[in-house]
Amino acid sequence: MDFRSSDTVTGPRSEDVLPDTATAAVKIVIVGGFGVGKTTMVGSVSEIRPLTTEETMTQAGVGVDDNLEGKTATTVAMDFGRISISEELILYLFGTPGQERFWFLWNGLFEGALGAVVLIDTRRLEVSFDVIGRLEERGVPFVVAINTFPDAPRHPVDALRSALDLPPEVPIVDCDARGRGSCRDVLLTLMRYLHSLSLTA
């Protein structure tokens, strides 16, 4: 298995070094079904070279793995990135594999996680049901981010909340997984939500 970053590794770059001002670090997981854009999101928002564990999908996976037209690779372990929310606060991002046969890896990825982003594709809402269920079973707070694929249908937030059986306090936001600013806004929404939960605990 290759552990690859987006660039050839030639030594640490200045942006890879943790800022001296950092005083707090938080672990966040990015979850979702197969092909919803988790690897793209981590790669878009990370200020360091993201670590990916994508492998080429082969004929051996036919009938075992999900099949999504045009997708040729899948995450088999995790994606990893980092973003500074402020001079003091750093988020470590862990993208989970979407293929169900790799979900056993979630146990380690969720250890120590403060919260999660559930990335969804409105064309395939059903792939999010088990993902959300697993988060609820673990008691991990999360926000839902709707990845705005160009051909994805638009639904009212209330309809999505009902379809996903979400309580009213769970934030639902739009997200373009290709855009750094959009992904950062999702993470800020999660941090505000986690803060609000801490105030009511």
Summary of the structure (lengths in Angstrom):
residues: 201
radius of gyration: 16.6
end to end distance: 42.4
largest distance: 50.6
contacts: 590
relative contact order: 0.18
helix: 35%
strand: 23%
